[in-house]
Amino acid sequence: MDNLTPIEIVKELDKYIIGQDNAKRSAAIALRNRYRRSRLSGELQDEINPKNILMQGPTGVGKTEIARRLAKIVKAPFVKVEATKFTEVGYVGRDVESMVRDLAEISYQIVKKERIESNRGKAEILAEDRLLDLIIPKKKSPFNAIGNIFGQPQNKPANDPEEENSYEEKRRIIKEKLKRFELEEEQVEIEIKENGPQVMGMLTNMGMDDMADNMGEMFNQLMPQKKKKRKMKIKDARKILTEEEAENLLDNDEVKEEALRRAENYGIIFIDEIDKIAARNGGNGPDVSREGVQRDILPVVEGSVIRTKYGNLKTDHILFIAAGAFHIAKPEDLIPELQGRFPISVKLNSLTVDDFKRILKETKNSLIMQYTEMLKTDKVYIEFSENGIDRIAEMAFHANLELENIGARRLQTIMERLLEDISFEAPYDDEKNILIDQEFVNNKLDLSKGKNINNFIL
């Protein structure tokens, strides 16, 4: 974060998101403020709360992408939830604390993956030793410990020096071959862990997170994980054994502690479709459950302690980013207490023709690049001319005006229709070069014949 100033953060976001400068600036400042807070004294740190952000704008203009890319820049734990899922069964939707438990789980997986990668070098050596023992097992010691306790004579066979030397030489040769990856195609039999019961997954899907966690711990204690033997190539066995050894080297308590620390101080929770739980009739009639969900979300955003399977997690310094289209409801329709917890409000604009052009040409791993590279695998080489890109952008813009405005997602639909025949007929007998220009776009979508664009977009 030392070099990630707000200006640098915005430059990084510009690689993936076109326009929406105000939203990117606010997000960059919020991210930098976390770094600034981390450099303060402990007492002052506790007093500084993140400035949560409320994004307003139509779908497909970059709200989720800004939050997701923000988290990726600093490898922060990130969770996206739909506010509407908490109203699925009236008051008794999946409880709102589940988003914090999901954040703890993601944070744990991030830290665990990092620790496994840092242990990989040691794990590969240990896995290689295990492979060696499977190919040429170690000799068992003839020493009889129980007999020694009761004074029984030890029947130690005389060691044959030649046999010993031959055995050690074989192990040394095999070890060298394993290091040089010369035995990767040979077969070996190893024990692998079987998947445990799926009860916990079903309970989690039903919203019973606490019960799933408790039952998971109970099953682990009462039913040790079973193992089964499988034959496989050494190259596959090496991967499995390396992963096992890397996990065995983990200090799980330290991983849990670090996961909670990261989630508390660097976690980002993105609450989408928050406008769908805004009460438009003063909290009366059908809107009563929506206001109930807002009041359930409020203490989580305000700051509370949530129990997770990795320990208690404080939400005081988690950055919350809420977003919604707000076509019907307005931000003012949210309860005042919740409005006050999102002090930064930014509006995202609908995309223009120029925005669509820039999305197609300037973004990293753009749609044009994706389709070009995919078709190259079948020796189909497509090239987009400037007027072809202009025509695609114009069609996306007008389709959003005539139909539902789904933002940049409209480009995916148009590109799929545009290249449908090429993708279906590939691969061809010979290499094929195709120019996607204005004429090609019009012909493929039959616009030159005066047909309605609606028939070809959705």
C-alpha positions in Angstrom: 0.0 0.0 0.0 3.0 2.4 0.3 2.9 3.2 -3.4 -0.9 2.8 -3.8 -1.9 6.4 -3.6 -5.5 7.3 -4.5 -4.2 8.4 -7.9 -2.5 5.1 -8.5 -5.6 3.2 -7.3 -7.7 5.0 -9.8 -5.2 4.3 -12.6 -5.5 0.6 -11.7 -9.3 0.8 -11.8 -9.2 2.6 -15.2 -7.7 -0.6 -16.7 -11.0 -2.4 -16.1 -13.8 0.2 -15.7 -14.5 3.0 -18.2 -15.7 6.4 -16.8 -17.4 6.7 -13.4 -14.6 8.9 -12.2 -16.5 10.1 -9.0 -17.2 6.6 -7.8 -13.6 5.5 -8.5 -12.2 8.5 -6.6 -14.4 7.8 -3.6 -13.4 4.2 -3.6 -9.7 5.0 -3.9 -9.9 7.4 -1.0 -11.7 4.9 1.2 -9.0 2.3 0.4 -6.1 4.7 1.1 -7.7 5.8 4.4 -7.5 2.2 5.6 -3.7 2.3 5.1 -3.5 5.7 6.8 -5.5 4.4 9.8 -3.2 1.4 10.1 -0.2 3.7 10.7 -1.8 5.5 13.6 -1.6 4.6 17.3 -3.9 1.9 18.6 -6.2 4.2 20.6 -6.8 6.5 17.6 -7.2 3.6 15.2 -10.2 2.4 17.2 -11.9 5.9 16.9 -11.6 6.0 13.1 -14.4 4.2 11.3 -14.5 3.5 7.5 -16.5 5.9 5.4 -19.0 3.5 3.8 -20.1 4.3 0.2 -23.6 4.2 -1.4 -23.5 3.9 -5.2 -26.5 4.9 -7.3 -26.8 3.9 -10.9 -28.3 1.5 -13.5 -27.2 -2.1 -13.8 -24.1 -2.9 -15.8 -22.2 0.5 -15.3 -19.5 -0.8 -13.0 -20.8 -0.7 -9.4 -19.9 -4.3 -8.5 -16.7 -4.2 -10.6 -15.3 -1.2 -8.8 -15.8 -2.9 -5.4 -14.4 -6.2 -6.6 -11.3 -4.7 -8.3 -10.7 -2.6 -5.2 -10.5 -5.7 -3.1 -8.3 -7.4 -5.7 -5.8 -4.6 -5.7 -4.9 -5.2 -2.0 -6.0 -8.8 -1.8 -8.6 -7.9 0.7 -11.4 -10.4 1.7 -14.5 -9.5 -0.4 -18.1 -10.6 -0.2 -21.0 -9.6 -2.4 -24.5 -10.2 -1.2 -27.9 -9.4 -2.6 -30.0 -7.5 -0.1 -33.2 -9.1 -1.5 -32.2 -12.6 -0.3 -32.9 -11.4 3.3 -36.5 -10.9 2.4 -37.1 -14.3 0.7 -39.3 -15.6 3.5 -40.6 -12.3 4.9 -39.0 -11.7 8.2 -37.4 -15.1 8.3 -34.9 -14.8 5.4 -31.4 -16.0 5.8 -30.0 -14.0 8.7 -28.0 -10.9 7.8 -25.0 -12.0 9.9 -24.3 -14.7 7.3 -22.5 -12.1 5.2 -20.0 -11.5 8.0 -19.5 -15.3 8.4 -19.0 -15.5 4.6 -16.3 -12.8 4.9 -14.6 -14.7 7.7 -14.6 -17.9 5.6 -13.1 -16.1 2.5 -10.5 -14.4 4.7 -9.5 -17.8 6.1 -9.2 -19.3 2.7 -7.0 -16.4 1.5 -4.6 -16.7 4.5 -4.6 -20.5 4.3 -3.7 -20.3 0.6 -0.9 -17.8 1.3 0.6 -20.0 4.1 0.3 -23.1 1.9 2.2 -21.4 -0.9 4.9 -20.2 1.6 5.3 -23.8 2.8 5.3 -25.3 -0.7 9.1 -25.7 -0.8 9.3 -27.7 2.4 6.1 -29.6 1.4 7.6 -30.7 -1.9 10.6 -32.2 -0.1 8.4 -34.1 2.3 6.2 -35.3 -0.5 9.2 -36.6 -2.4 10.3 -38.5 0.8 6.9 -40.1 1.0 7.0 -41.1 -2.6 10.4 -42.6 -2.0 9.1 -44.6 0.9 6.2 -45.9 -1.2 8.5 -47.0 -4.0 11.2 -48.5 -1.7 9.8 -48.8 1.9 12.0 -48.2 4.8 13.3 -51.3 6.6 11.6 -52.0 9.9 13.8 -52.1 12.9 14.3 -55.6 14.4 14.5 -54.1 17.9 11.7 -55.5 20.2 10.9 -52.8 22.7 8.4 -54.9 24.7 10.8 -57.8 24.9 13.5 -55.5 26.1 11.3 -54.2 29.0 10.8 -57.8 30.3 14.4 -58.8 29.8 13.7 -61.0 26.8 16.8 -61.6 24.6 16.8 -59.7 21.4 17.1 -61.7 18.2 19.1 -59.2 16.1 19.9 -60.7 12.8 23.4 -60.1 11.6 23.4 -57.2 9.1 24.8 -58.1 5.7 26.9 -55.0 4.7 26.5 -55.7 1.0 22.7 -56.0 1.3 22.6 -52.8 3.3 24.8 -50.9 0.8 22.7 -52.2 -2.1 19.5 -51.1 -0.4 20.8 -47.6 0.4 22.1 -47.3 -3.2 18.7 -48.2 -4.6 17.0 -45.5 -2.5 19.6 -43.0 -3.5 19.2 -43.7 -7.2 15.4 -43.5 -6.9 15.6 -40.3 -5.0 17.8 -38.7 -7.7 15.3 -39.9 -10.3 12.4 -38.4 -8.4 14.3 -35.1 -8.1 14.9 -35.1 -11.9 11.2 -36.0 -12.5 12.2 -39.1 -14.5 9.6 -41.4 -12.9 6.5 -39.2 -13.4 4.6 -41.7 -15.6 5.2 -44.6 -13.3 2.3 -46.0 -11.2 2.2 -45.8 -7.3 -0.5 -46.5 -4.8 -1.3 -43.9 -2.2 -4.0 -43.2 0.5 -6.2 -40.2 -0.1 -8.8 -38.6 2.1 -12.5 -39.3 1.3 -15.0 -36.5 1.1 -16.9 -36.1 4.4 -20.7 -35.9 4.8 -22.6 -33.2 2.8 -25.0 -32.4 5.7 -23.2 -29.2 6.6 -23.4 -27.9 3.0 -27.2 -28.5 2.9 -27.7 -26.7 6.3 -25.6 -23.8 5.1 -27.8 -23.5 1.9 -30.9 -23.5 4.1 -29.5 -20.6 6.1 -28.6 -22.6 9.3 -25.0 -21.4 9.4 -24.5 -21.8 13.1 -25.9 -25.3 13.1 -23.7 -26.2 10.1 -20.6 -25.0 11.9 -21.4 -26.9 15.1 -22.3 -30.1 13.4 -19.2 -29.8 11.3 -17.0 -29.7 14.4 -19.0 -32.6 16.0 -18.6 -34.8 12.9 -14.9 -34.1 12.8 -14.6 -35.3 16.4 -16.8 -38.3 16.2 -16.0 -39.5 12.7 -12.3 -39.2 11.7 -11.8 -38.7 8.0 -11.6 -41.9 6.2 -8.9 -42.8 3.7 -9.0 -45.0 0.6 -6.2 -46.4 -1.5 -5.8 -45.3 -5.2 -3.3 -46.1 -7.9 -2.2 -43.1 -9.9 0.8 -41.7 -11.8 3.7 -40.4 -9.7 3.1 -36.9 -11.1 -0.5 -36.9 -9.8 0.5 -38.4 -6.5 3.2 -35.8 -6.1 0.6 -33.0 -6.3 -1.7 -34.6 -3.8 1.0 -35.4 -1.3 2.5 -31.9 -1.6 -0.9 -30.4 -0.8 -1.3 -32.7 2.2 2.2 -31.9 3.5 1.6 -28.2 3.0 -1.6 -28.4 5.1 0.2 -30.4 7.8 2.8 -27.6 8.1 0.0 -25.1 8.8 -0.5 -23.6 12.3 -4.3 -23.5 12.1 -4.7 -21.3 15.2 -2.3 -18.7 13.7 -4.2 -18.9 10.3 -7.6 -18.3 12.1 -6.2 -15.4 14.1 -4.7 -13.7 11.0 -7.9 -14.4 9.0 -10.0 -12.6 11.6 -7.6 -9.7 11.8 -7.7 -9.2 8.0 -11.5 -9.5 7.8 -11.9 -6.9 10.6 -9.4 -4.4 9.3 -9.4 -4.9 5.5 -12.7 -6.7 4.7 -15.1 -5.3 2.1 -18.8 -6.3 2.0 -20.7 -5.2 -1.1 -24.5 -5.1 -0.5 -26.2 -5.0 -3.9 -29.8 -4.1 -4.7 -30.2 -2.2 -1.5 -32.9 -0.1 -3.2 -35.1 -3.2 -3.3 -35.4 -3.1 0.6 -36.1 0.6 0.7 -39.6 1.2 2.3 -41.6 3.5 0.0 -44.8 3.8 2.0 -43.4 4.8 5.4 -42.9 1.2 6.4 -46.6 0.2 6.0 -48.2 -2.7 4.1 -45.9 -4.9 2.0 -42.9 -2.6 2.8 -42.9 -3.6 6.5 -40.6 -6.6 5.8 -38.2 -4.4 3.9 -37.8 -2.0 6.8 -37.3 -5.0 9.1 -34.4 -6.2 6.9 -32.9 -2.7 7.0 -33.1 -2.7 10.8 -31.4 -6.1 10.9 -28.6 -4.9 8.6 -28.1 -1.7 10.7 -26.3 -3.2 13.7 -23.9 -5.1 11.4 -23.0 -1.9 9.6 -22.9 0.2 12.8 -20.4 -2.2 14.4 -21.1 -5.4 16.3 -19.4 -8.7 17.3 -20.5 -11.7 15.1 -19.6 -15.2 16.1 -18.0 -17.2 13.3 -16.5 -20.7 13.3 -13.0 -19.0 13.4 -13.8 -16.8 16.4 -15.6 -13.6 17.2 -15.4 -10.9 14.4 -15.9 -7.2 15.0 -17.5 -5.4 12.1 -16.6 -1.8 13.3 -13.9 -1.4 10.6 -15.2 -3.4 7.7 -15.8 -1.2 4.6 -19.5 -1.6 3.5 -20.3 -0.5 -0.1 -24.0 -0.6 -0.9 -25.4 -0.2 -4.4 -28.7 0.0 -6.2 -30.4 1.4 -9.4 -32.9 3.5 -7.3 -35.3 3.7 -10.3 -38.4 3.7 -8.1 -37.1 4.0 -4.5 -34.7 6.8 -3.6 -31.9 6.7 -1.1 -34.1 8.9 1.2 -36.5 6.0 1.4 -34.0 4.0 3.5 -34.4 4.4 7.2 -32.4 7.5 8.5 -30.1 5.4 10.7 -29.0 3.3 7.7 -28.6 6.4 5.5 -26.3 7.9 8.1 -24.0 4.8 8.0 -23.3 5.5 4.3 -22.0 9.0 4.4 -20.4 8.9 0.9 -23.0 8.9 -1.9 -21.9 8.7 -5.5 -23.9 8.5 -8.7 -22.8 6.4 -11.7 -23.9 7.5 -15.1 -25.5 5.5 -17.9 -23.0 4.5 -20.6 -22.6 6.6 -23.8 -21.6 5.4 -27.3 -18.1 6.6 -26.6 -18.0 4.6 -23.3 -19.0 1.5 -25.2 -16.2 2.1 -27.8 -13.6 2.5 -25.0 -14.9 -0.6 -23.2 -14.4 -2.6 -26.4 -10.9 -1.2 -27.1 -9.2 0.0 -24.0 -10.1 -2.2 -21.1 -7.7 -4.9 -20.0 -8.8 -8.3 -21.4 -11.6 -6.6 -23.3 -14.4 -8.6 -25.1 -12.7 -8.1 -28.4 -9.5 -9.6 -27.1 -11.3 -12.5 -25.5 -13.2 -13.5 -28.7 -10.0 -13.0 -30.8 -7.9 -15.2 -28.6 -10.6 -17.9 -28.2 -11.1 -18.2 -32.0 -7.3 -18.3 -32.6 -7.3 -21.7 -30.9 -9.3 -23.0 -33.9 -7.1 -21.1 -36.4 -9.7 -18.5 -37.0 -8.2 -15.0 -37.1 -10.7 -12.2 -36.7 -9.9 -8.5 -36.9 -12.2 -5.6 -35.9 -12.0 -2.4 -38.0 -12.7 1.0 -36.4 -16.0 1.4 -38.2 -17.0 -2.1 -37.1 -16.3 -1.2 -33.4 -18.2 2.1 -33.8 -21.2 0.2 -35.2 -21.2 -2.3 -32.3 -21.0 0.5 -29.8 -23.9 2.4 -31.5 -26.1 -0.8 -31.5 -25.4 -1.4 -27.8 -26.3 2.2 -26.9 -29.6 2.2 -28.9 -30.6 -1.2 -27.7 -30.2 0.0 -24.1 -32.4 3.0 -25.0 -35.1 0.9 -26.7 -35.1 -2.0 -24.3 -34.1 -2.4 -20.7 -30.8 -0.5 -19.8 -28.5 -3.3 -18.8 -25.3 -1.3 -19.3 -22.1 -2.9 -20.6 -23.7 -6.4 -20.4 -25.5 -5.5 -23.7 -22.1 -5.8 -25.4 -21.8 -9.5 -24.4 -25.2 -10.2 -26.0 -24.4 -8.3 -29.2 -20.9 -9.9 -29.6 -22.4 -13.4 -29.1 -25.0 -12.8 -31.8 -22.4 -11.2 -34.1 -19.9 -14.1 -33.9 -22.4 -16.9 -33.5 -22.0 -18.4 -37.0 -18.2 -18.1 -36.9 -18.0 -19.8 -33.5 -20.4 -22.6 -34.6 -18.7 -23.4 -37.9 -15.1 -23.3 -36.6 -12.7 -25.0 -37.0 -12.5 -24.7 -40.8 -10.5 -26.9 -43.1 -7.9 -24.2 -43.5 -6.8 -21.1 -41.6 -9.5 -18.4 -41.9 -9.0 -14.6 -41.7 -12.2 -12.6 -41.1 -12.6 -8.8 -41.0 -15.4 -7.5 -38.7 -16.3 -4.2 -40.2 -19.5 -2.1 -40.4 -20.9 -4.0 -43.3 -20.2 -7.4 -41.6 -22.0 -6.2 -38.4 -25.0 -4.9 -40.4 -25.3 -8.1 -42.4 -25.0 -10.4 -39.5 -27.7 -8.6 -37.5 -29.8 -8.0 -40.7 -30.1 -4.3 -39.9 -29.4 -3.4 -43.5 -32.8 -5.0 -44.3 -34.5 -2.7 -41.9 -35.5 -5.3 -39.3 -36.0 -4.2 -35.8 -32.9 -4.4 -33.6 -35.0 -5.9 -30.8 -35.3 -9.2 -32.7 -31.5 -9.7 -32.7 -30.5 -8.5 -29.3 -32.6 -10.4 -26.8 
